[in-house]
Amino acid sequence: MKRLLEAVIVGGLLAGMAAPVPAGAQQPSVGAGNPLTLAANGVLLPYSTSGGNVALVEVASPVRGNPNLRLVFFNATCARSVSVSLPELANDVSFVDVGSVVPAGQSGVVAIAGVATDGTTPVPLSSPIHARVYVFNASTGQSRVLEPIVLDTAESPNGPNTWSPLRSGASFFAPLQTASVKTGLTLVCPIATIQDGAGTGLAQAFPTAQGFPPIMPPFPAGASAGNLRATIYDTNGNYLRDNLISCSCLTELAVTDIDPIYSDAGLATNGTYTEIRVDPARQNAFTGYRAVFTVGSPLNNFFGRLSGSSQFSLGGALTTGAR
């Protein structure tokens, strides 16, 4: 059956060608809830306007209004770019064309929350929202939906499902990388400009001093070289390779940027299975997306969020209560 599934996925793409938590450790915000549920406090979303992409942010207020709702855009290094006010009534839905707001070709993340009466200070949302980003590309025919990172769930507030779906581990399958079939990753690894451990800086998107739930452990201060480790196996579970990924804020890359083994027809004949874990010394959290697509074709574009878990569980020690 496994071989049949591999053959269906790879064949379909080609056919389209035209350890446990240490004792006494601080309780983490686990990030295991449903990010598509009603979001409380705030939302963080990736976006992309590079390579001819058109990005639309959708925000709905299905419970009550959000008269002070604001979107703050950050670039791919999590440096603040611009902000947009988007007041909404109850049962309102609004769209923001990202390309009309940010510099041309910019990708990054957008933080959605409220703003205080001073017009500057970020505050938690007045009312729960639903949000997502749509990305279209006319030249490739690809359409994608990017899902939110929710700071808390409105119907089950105050944890443990905060900052969902950020985790310390993720996994994905990739078919053999060829000239025709490619696999790309979009990784979201927030840093301290989104929230820092002190929580007092107003330059942050979600300062804890204003009532936003803290991310635990805190986000790193900035870019970290090799802060994620990818362990690559063949589809029979045989170890192939370990390599490092540098991710800070928003990182887009092909799997062969991680390691050329993804295109090795001898070792990765039927594709690969990869587990990504954070560097335990840095303890940052991340999420991401995998795109598997046929080059030059609008068909057979498999796109979705990476499967997430705790890094400890991926290491073989099933662990509860750990990010």
N, C-alpha and C positions, 0 to 999 in steps of 0.2 A: 504493500500500500504506500509506504514511504517513497519508493522509487516512482510509483505512478504519479503521486502528487508533485514530485520534483519535475517529472517529465511534462505534466500539464502546465505548470507555471512557466518553465523555460520554453517549452514548445509554443505556448500561447504568445509569449513575448516575441519569439522569432517570426511567428506567423503574421504579426502585425506590421512587418516591414512593408511598406510602400516605403563569618565567625561571630560569635555572640557579641552583644554590646558590652563594653567593659563595665565592671561593677562601679556604681556611683556616678556613671556618666549622666550628663544633663539629658532629661527626657526630650527626644526630638519631636518636631512636628512631622508626623509620619508621611503625609502626602498621599494616602491611599484611598481617598474618597473619589467621588464621581465629579470630574471638573465640568461636566455639562449640566449639573444641577444649578439651582438658583445660587448665585454667588453673593456673599456678604463682604463688606469692608472694601474690597478692591479686586482687580483682575489685571493680570499681565499677559500680553499676547505677542507672539512674533509676527513680523510682517516682512515683505520683500517687494521692492520696486526695481530691483536690478534685472538686467537681461531682458528688458521689455515687459516685465511683469506689471500688471495693474492690480493693486490691492485695495480692497474695501473693508473697513471695519464696520461690523454690525453690532449695535447695542440696543437691547430691548429692556423696558422697565415694566414687567408684567404684574407687579404687586401694587406698588404706589409710585408716585412721581419721583424724579431725581432733578430738582430744579438747579442744583449746583454741580452737576456732573461735568467732569473735565477729563480730556485725554492728553497725556504727556508722552511725546515721542522721544525715544532714545535711539542713537545710531547703533551700529553693530558692535561697538566697544562699550556700550552702555553710557556714553556721554549724552547728556541732555541736549535735545535738538529744539523742538517747538512744542507748544501746547494749544489745544483747541477746546473751547467751551461747547458743551452739547446738552443743554437743559432738556429734560424729557418729562412729559405728563405720564400718568398711569396708563398702561397698555400701549405706550408709544414705542415705536421702533425707528431707529435712525441709522444712516449710513454716512461714513466719512471716506472720501476718496483720498487715500494716503498720498498719492503722487501729487495732489494739489496742495499739500501741506508741507511735506518734507523736501529737502534738496533732491534734485533729480538722481534717480538710481540708488537711493539710500535704502538699506535694509536695517532691521534692528528689532526693538521691542517697544510696545506701547503700554503704558500704565493707565488704567481707568479707575478713578476714585472720585471723591467730592473735593471741593475747594472751599476754604473758610471765607468769611465775609471780607477778609483783607485782600482776597483775590490771588493770594500766593500760597498760603499754607495748605498742604494736602490733608484732607480729613476722610474718614471712612464714608462709604456710600450712604446716602440717606435711605435708600431702599434697595432690595436685591435686584440684580440684573442677570440677563443672559447675554453672552458676547462671543463673537468668533470673527475670524478674518477670512475673506475669500480672495484667492489669488488667481488671476487669469493671465494667459499668455497667448496672444493672437498668432504669433509666429510658430509656436509649437502645438497649439491646440490644447494645451494642458490647463486643467482647472483643479484647484486644490482648496481644501478647507483646513484652516489652522485653528486648533482648539485652545481654550483659555487655561491659564494657570490661575486657580481661584484661591484667594487668601483664606477664605472660610466658607463653609456651606451654611446658607441662611436657615435651612430647616433643621440643622443639627449643629448649632453654633458652639464656639469655644472648644474646639478640638474633639477628637484627635485629627480630624480630616482637614488640617490647614495646609496651605501652600500645595495643594494637589494639582497636578500629578508629579511634582518634583520628587525624585528618589536618588539614591546613591548607586543604583545599578540599572542596566537595561540590556536587552538582547534583541537580535534580529537574524533572519536568514537572508543570504544574498546568493543569487545564481552566479555561475561563472561569469566574470566580467569579460566581455568581448567587444569587438568593434561595433556590434549591433545591440547588445544588451548591457545596460549600465545600471549601477546602483549608487545613489547619492544619499547623504545624510544632512539633515539640518538639526543642529544641536543648540539648545537653549540653556545657558549656564550663567545665571544672573550673578552680579557682583555687588559691592557695597553701595554703589550709587542707587541701586534699587532699594536696598535696606542694609544698614550696618548694625553692628552689635550694640552701639550706644543708642541708636534710634532717635537722636536729637537733631540731626542735620536736615534743614528744610530743603536742601538740594536733593535729598532722597525722594523716591517715589512714594514709599510707604513707611515713614518714620514711626517707630513704636511709641514715641512720646506723644503722638497724636491718636493713639488707640488702635493702631494696626497690629494684628497678631505677629509675633516675632518668628522669624525663621531660625530654627535651631538644628545644628550649629549655624552661626552667622555666615553670611556670604563672604567670600574672600575679598580682600581690598582691591584687587585688580587682576590683570592678566597673569595666568599661571602656566608656564610651559610644561607640557606633559602632565596636566592635572587629571587626565582620564587614561585608564589602561584598557586596551582592547585585547582580549584573549580569543584567538581564532581556532576553530575546530572544523574538521570535515563533517559531512552529514551522518557519519557513523560514530561521532563523538571522539574521534582521534585528535589529539592536540597537534596543532600546526605551528602557531606562532604567537608571540606576545609583542605588542607595540604600544607606543604612547600617542595620545591625541591631546593637542592643546586647544582648549575651549574656553573662551571668555565672552560672555553675553550671547551673541549669535554667531555661530560658526557653520558655514556651508562647505562641504567637501565631498569628493568622490571616495568610495571605499579604497580605491587604489592609492589615494593620498595617505591612507593609514599604513598600507602594506601592499606590495606588488603581488603577494600570494593570492589575492582575490582573482587575479587573471591567470593563475598558473593552471593550465589544463591538465597537468599531471597530478597535482596535489589537491586541486579544488574542482575536480571533474564534474561533480554533481552539485557544486555550490559549497557554501560555508555557513556555519553557525557561529555567531560572535557574541560574546558577553563583554559589556563595558562596565567598569567599576571606577569610582572616584579614587583618587589618592587618599588613603586613610589619614595622612598627615594634614590634608587640607580640608577634608570633610565638607566640600561644597556639594550642592545638589543640582540635578539637571533633569531635563527631559529632551525629547527630540523626535524627529520624523525620518522615515525611510522612504525613498522613492526608487522604484524599480521600473525601468521604462525601455521601450524600443526606440533607438535613435532614429530621428527623422519621421516619426509616426505619431499622430495624435491618439492612436489606439494603444491598449495594453500599458496603461500607466497606473501601476499599483502604488498608492500613496497612503500612508497612515502613520499614526504615532507608534513609537517604539514600545515594546512590552517592558514594563518597569518592575523593579523589586528593590529590596535592600541588597547592598553589596555583600553582606554576610550570607544571605540566602544563596546568592549566585555562587559564593565560594564553597557551598556544600553544607553549611550549617543553618538550617531553616530557623529564622529568627523573627520574632514578633516584636512590635513596638519600636522598631528601628527604621530610620529613614533609609 
